[in-house]
Amino acid sequence: MEPAKGQIVIDGLNALTVGLHELRSKISIIPQDPVLFTGTLRKNLDPFDNYKDEEIWNVLGQVHLAQEIKQLPAGIDIEVCCV
């Protein structure tokens, strides 16, 4: 929904001048409460399929999770579910 008045400015750019798809692909939120979406772990980490598996494994290594994920039967392709 577009605002009735005023504007939303992000880094000096009026957000209304950017297409919705482009805007959504350029910003993200980091909620205080962690959330997993139904699907694979890979899809949760890279929902737009922008990165190769090698890059995802590299990041998992940087946050010290690679060894734990490698022990899972399907690795990053393991299905996660929200309850």
C-alpha positions in Angstrom: 0.0 0.0 0.0 1.4 3.4 -0.9 1.2 6.1 1.8 -1.5 8.8 1.4 1.1 11.5 2.3 4.7 11.8 3.2 7.5 9.6 1.9 9.8 6.8 3.0 13.5 7.7 2.4 16.2 5.1 2.5 19.8 6.3 1.9 18.5 9.5 0.4 16.2 7.7 -2.1 12.5 8.0 -2.0 11.3 4.3 -1.8 8.2 5.1 -3.9 10.4 5.8 -6.9 11.7 2.2 -6.8 9.7 -0.8 -8.1 8.4 -3.0 -5.3 10.2 -6.2 -6.5 13.5 -4.3 -6.7 13.0 -2.6 -3.3 12.2 -5.9 -1.6 15.3 -7.6 -3.1 17.5 -4.8 -1.8 16.4 -4.6 1.8 15.9 -7.1 4.6 14.9 -7.2 8.2 16.6 -9.0 11.1 13.9 -9.9 13.6 14.8 -10.2 17.3 13.0 -13.5 17.4 14.5 -16.0 15.0 12.2 -17.4 12.4 12.5 -20.5 10.1 10.2 -20.9 7.1 9.0 -24.3 5.9 11.3 -25.6 3.3 15.0 -26.5 3.2 17.7 -24.9 5.4 19.3 -23.7 2.1 16.1 -21.9 1.1 16.0 -20.3 4.5 19.6 -19.1 4.2 19.3 -18.0 0.5 15.6 -17.6 -0.4 16.4 -16.0 -3.8 19.0 -18.6 -4.9 21.6 -15.9 -5.3 24.6 -18.0 -3.9 26.3 -21.3 -4.8 26.4 -24.1 -2.2 30.1 -23.4 -1.8 29.4 -19.8 -0.7 26.8 -21.0 1.8 29.1 -23.6 3.3 31.8 -20.9 3.6 29.5 -18.7 5.6 28.3 -21.6 7.7 32.0 -22.2 8.5 32.5 -18.6 9.5 29.7 -18.8 12.0 31.0 -22.2 13.2 28.0 -24.2 12.1 29.4 -26.1 9.1 30.5 -29.2 11.0 27.1 -29.5 12.7 25.2 -29.1 9.4 27.5 -31.6 7.6 26.4 -34.2 10.1 22.8 -33.9 9.2 21.6 -36.5 6.7 20.8 -34.0 3.9 23.2 -31.2 4.9 21.9 -27.8 3.8 19.1 -29.5 1.9 17.5 -30.8 5.1 13.8 -29.9 5.4 12.9 -27.6 8.3 9.4 -27.0 9.6 7.7 -24.4 11.6 5.5 -25.5 14.5 
